[in-house]
């Protein structure tokens, strides 16, 4: 009696394959690309990307920039434990350097699963680690060491844009020019300048939230030197500045792409106070509420990188100055813990909440039809 031949996964109906894979978490999809050329092409298809975005569970991971490389970190705030699990590899621009060797990354900005990276040789690239897609951005004028960049999503045009802050130190008050790059049209344009406020080097790491990028800045107008919150709306391409609940805030973070968080110290003690946004008006006005007060044995600096977690009501800090820089600090109302990243020496460490996506970088309107 002849045995019945078993079917293969490639023989499954395409509709069924699409339905199954569209529910697989983004970080797990990579292994399915190697099943066959057909599956690889299917996963890269724009229609599948749209379906996957609607069906797949939304993951919130942590990435760490250390020693000019980007890593995924497994973080358990209950254990507590932290472990660097994998390195995300960004290849160089072959048209620029003639090879695709891994590049050194100096800064990273996260927006909707895409990373805007500045390399150590002052080049700019938009990168999707989940799909491997990368787009190297040519400047309107030469990139400078003092530039500040942010990536954002324009809700009106349904496309991504890059904001460049070109800072000039030879003028006083310091002057900043703004340029915007539209990834849909692949073009730069100037959008204005200001000397009302200034973003110094130690406050140059901004965050993206709901259509706008936010920075801490120093006022150069009404109350000279006071720290303020400055935001840029990617749809209207306009800035807005407003006061903070306290002037001594040291850093800025975003939690699960829903709220902004601000840490500060009200006095000379080591009591850390963390504020969170209770409401962000359509006009851009921000309201704040107290999120956490906790005692620590260190004082966060302007170089501190931190993440806030509402479920555990705690923050995770990566401090670059007064404490060993291979330590993560977990701070809650009734606890303070240190987690050693296995002796890893961190150069300008940066912690970011990261949401993987299959979204394609070049987002022309035709992709949304």
C-alpha positions in Angstrom: 0.0 0.0 0.0 1.4 3.4 -1.0 1.9 6.0 1.7 0.1 9.3 1.2 2.6 12.1 0.5 2.6 14.8 3.1 2.0 18.4 2.0 4.4 21.2 2.6 3.8 24.7 4.1 4.3 26.1 0.6 1.1 24.2 -0.5 -1.1 26.1 1.9 -3.5 28.5 0.4 -2.1 32.0 0.2 -5.1 33.5 1.9 -4.6 31.2 4.9 -0.8 32.0 5.0 -1.5 35.7 5.0 -4.1 35.4 7.7 -1.8 33.4 9.9 1.4 35.5 9.4 -0.5 38.7 9.8 -1.0 37.8 13.5 2.7 36.9 14.1 4.6 39.5 16.2 6.9 41.6 14.1 10.2 40.5 15.7 9.3 36.8 15.0 8.5 37.3 11.3 12.1 37.3 10.2 12.4 33.5 10.6 9.5 33.0 8.2 11.2 34.9 5.4 13.6 32.0 4.9 10.9 29.5 4.4 10.7 30.3 0.7 11.1 33.1 -1.8 7.3 33.2 -2.1 6.9 33.8 1.7 9.7 36.3 1.7 8.0 38.3 -1.1 4.6 38.0 0.6 5.9 39.4 3.9 7.5 42.3 2.0 4.3 43.1 0.1 2.7 46.4 1.0 -0.8 44.9 1.3 0.5 42.4 3.8 2.2 45.2 5.7 -1.1 47.0 6.1 -2.9 43.8 7.2 -0.1 42.9 9.7 -0.3 46.4 11.2 -4.0 45.8 11.9 -3.9 42.2 13.2 -0.5 41.6 14.9 -0.1 42.2 18.6 1.6 45.5 19.4 5.0 44.9 21.1 6.8 47.4 23.2 10.5 46.6 23.5 13.6 48.3 24.8 16.6 49.2 22.7 20.0 50.4 24.0 22.6 52.4 22.2 26.0 51.4 23.6 29.4 51.7 22.1 28.0 52.9 18.8 25.8 49.9 18.3 22.1 49.3 18.8 20.9 46.3 20.9 17.6 44.8 22.0 17.3 44.5 25.7 15.0 42.1 27.6 13.9 44.0 30.7 11.8 42.4 33.6 10.9 45.0 36.2 9.4 42.4 38.5 12.4 40.1 38.8 14.2 42.5 38.3 16.6 41.6 35.4 18.0 43.1 32.3 19.8 41.3 29.5 21.2 42.4 26.1 19.7 39.8 23.8 20.7 40.7 20.3 22.4 43.3 18.2 20.6 45.1 15.4 23.0 45.5 12.5 22.9 48.6 10.2 24.9 48.3 7.0 26.7 51.2 5.4 25.7 53.1 2.3 27.5 51.3 -0.6 27.2 54.4 -2.8 29.1 56.4 -0.1 31.8 54.1 1.1 31.8 51.3 -1.5 30.9 48.6 1.0 28.1 47.5 3.3 30.1 47.1 6.5 28.4 47.8 9.7 28.4 51.5 10.6 29.0 53.3 13.9 25.9 55.0 15.3 26.3 58.1 17.4 22.6 59.0 18.0 19.2 57.3 17.6 15.7 58.8 17.4 12.7 56.5 17.4 9.3 57.1 15.7 6.7 54.4 15.0 9.2 51.6 14.8 11.6 53.5 12.5 15.0 54.7 13.7 16.6 57.9 12.6 20.4 57.4 13.1 23.3 59.8 13.0 26.6 58.1 12.3 29.9 59.0 13.8 31.0 60.5 10.5 27.9 62.8 10.5 25.6 61.1 8.0 21.9 60.5 8.3 19.9 57.3 7.7 16.3 56.2 8.4 16.3 52.5 9.3 13.7 49.9 10.0 15.5 47.1 11.9 12.5 44.8 11.6 12.5 44.8 7.8 16.1 45.7 7.2 15.1 48.6 5.0 17.3 51.7 5.2 17.3 55.1 3.4 20.4 57.3 3.5 19.5 61.0 3.4 21.5 63.5 1.4 21.7 67.0 3.1 20.6 70.2 1.6 23.9 71.6 2.9 26.7 69.7 4.6 25.7 68.0 7.9 27.4 69.5 10.9 28.5 68.1 14.3 26.2 70.5 16.1 23.0 69.5 14.1 20.0 68.1 15.9 17.6 65.7 14.1 14.1 64.3 14.7 11.9 61.9 12.7 8.1 62.4 12.7 4.9 61.4 11.0 2.7 63.9 9.2 -0.9 62.9 9.9 -2.2 65.2 7.1 0.0 63.9 4.3 0.4 60.4 5.8 4.2 60.5 5.3 7.4 60.7 7.3 9.5 63.9 7.7 12.9 64.7 9.2 13.4 68.0 11.1 17.0 69.4 11.2 18.0 72.0 13.7 21.0 73.9 12.5 22.5 75.7 15.5 24.8 78.7 15.3 27.0 79.4 18.2 28.8 82.5 16.9 25.7 84.7 17.3 24.2 85.8 20.6 21.5 85.1 21.4 22.2 81.8 19.8 20.4 81.3 16.5 18.8 78.1 15.2 17.7 77.5 11.6 15.1 74.8 10.7 15.0 72.5 7.7 12.4 69.8 6.9 13.0 66.7 4.7 9.9 65.1 3.2 10.5 61.4 2.6 7.6 61.2 0.2 9.1 63.8 -2.2 12.7 63.2 -1.2 13.3 67.0 -0.8 14.6 69.5 1.8 13.1 72.9 2.5 13.8 75.7 5.0 11.0 76.5 7.4 12.4 79.3 9.5 14.7 80.3 12.3 14.6 81.5 15.9 16.7 83.0 18.7 13.8 82.8 21.3 15.1 79.5 22.6 18.1 77.3 22.2 18.8 73.5 22.6 22.2 72.9 24.1 24.1 69.7 23.5 23.1 68.1 26.8 19.4 68.5 26.0 19.5 67.5 22.3 17.8 64.2 22.7 14.1 64.7 21.8 11.1 62.4 21.7 8.2 61.9 19.3 4.6 61.7 20.5 1.3 61.9 18.5 2.5 63.9 15.6 5.0 66.2 17.3 8.6 66.1 18.5 9.4 67.5 22.0 12.6 68.9 23.5 13.7 70.5 26.6 15.2 73.9 25.7 16.6 77.1 27.2 14.7 80.3 26.9 16.4 83.3 25.4 13.5 85.6 25.5 11.2 86.2 28.6 13.1 84.4 31.3 16.6 83.9 30.0 18.1 80.5 30.8 14.9 79.0 32.1 14.1 75.5 30.9 11.0 75.2 28.7 9.3 72.6 26.6 9.6 73.2 22.9 7.6 71.1 20.3 7.4 70.9 16.5 4.2 69.8 14.8 5.1 67.8 11.6 1.7 68.5 10.0 1.7 72.3 10.4 5.5 72.5 10.5 5.4 75.0 13.3 7.0 75.3 16.8 5.4 75.9 20.1 7.1 76.7 23.4 5.6 76.5 26.9 6.6 76.5 30.6 7.4 73.3 32.6 6.0 72.4 36.1 9.5 72.9 37.5 12.6 74.6 36.1 15.0 71.9 37.2 13.9 69.0 35.0 16.8 67.0 33.7 15.5 64.8 30.9 12.5 63.9 28.8 11.0 60.6 27.9 7.9 59.1 26.3 6.0 56.1 27.7 4.3 53.6 25.3 3.8 56.4 22.8 1.1 57.8 25.0 2.6 60.3 27.6 5.6 62.5 28.2 7.6 62.0 31.4 9.9 64.5 33.2 12.2 63.8 36.1 13.5 66.4 38.5 14.8 67.1 42.0 13.1 69.8 44.0 15.9 70.3 46.6 19.3 68.9 47.5 18.0 65.5 48.5 18.0 62.4 46.3 14.2 62.4 46.1 13.4 61.9 42.5 10.1 63.4 41.3 8.7 62.3 38.0 5.9 64.1 36.2 3.7 62.8 33.3 1.3 64.5 30.9 -2.3 64.3 31.9 -3.6 65.9 28.7 -2.2 67.3 25.5 -4.6 69.7 23.8 -5.0 69.8 20.0 -3.5 73.3 20.3 -0.4 71.7 21.8 -0.9 72.9 25.4 0.3 70.3 27.9 -1.0 69.6 31.3 1.0 67.7 33.9 0.4 65.5 36.9 2.7 63.8 39.4 3.6 60.2 38.4 6.2 59.1 41.0 8.2 60.3 44.0 11.1 58.0 45.1 14.3 58.1 46.9 17.5 57.2 45.1 21.2 57.1 46.0 22.2 59.0 42.9 21.1 62.2 41.2 20.2 62.1 37.5 22.0 64.5 35.2 21.1 66.0 31.9 22.8 63.0 30.3 20.5 60.5 32.0 18.4 58.4 29.7 15.3 56.9 31.3 12.1 55.0 30.6 8.9 55.1 32.6 6.5 52.1 33.1 3.0 52.9 34.3 2.0 49.3 35.1 4.8 48.9 37.7 4.9 52.6 38.5 8.6 52.8 38.1 11.4 54.3 36.0 14.5 52.7 34.5 17.5 55.0 34.3 20.8 54.7 32.5 23.1 57.3 34.0 26.3 58.4 32.3 28.0 60.5 34.9 28.0 60.0 38.7 27.5 56.3 38.9 29.1 53.3 37.1 27.9 53.5 33.5 27.2 49.7 33.2 24.4 49.9 35.7 20.6 50.2 35.0 18.7 51.8 37.9 15.1 50.7 38.6 13.3 53.2 40.8 9.9 52.9 42.3 8.0 54.4 45.3 9.2 51.7 47.7 12.2 50.3 45.9 15.5 51.2 44.4 17.4 48.4 42.6 20.5 48.2 40.4 20.9 45.8 37.5 24.3 45.1 36.1 24.5 44.8 32.3 27.2 42.1 32.8 30.0 44.7 32.9 29.2 46.2 29.5 30.8 49.6 29.3 28.4 52.1 27.9 29.5 55.1 25.8 26.8 57.8 26.0 24.2 55.2 26.8 20.6 55.7 25.5 17.5 53.8 26.4 14.5 53.9 24.1 11.1 52.3 24.0 10.8 50.6 20.7 7.7 49.4 18.8 8.6 47.1 15.9 6.8 47.6 12.6 6.9 46.5 9.0 6.0 50.0 7.8 7.9 51.0 4.7 10.0 54.1 4.9 9.1 55.6 1.5 5.4 56.4 2.2 3.9 57.9 -1.0 0.1 58.4 -1.0 -0.4 55.5 -3.4 0.7 53.1 -0.6 -2.4 54.1 1.4 -4.9 53.4 -1.3 
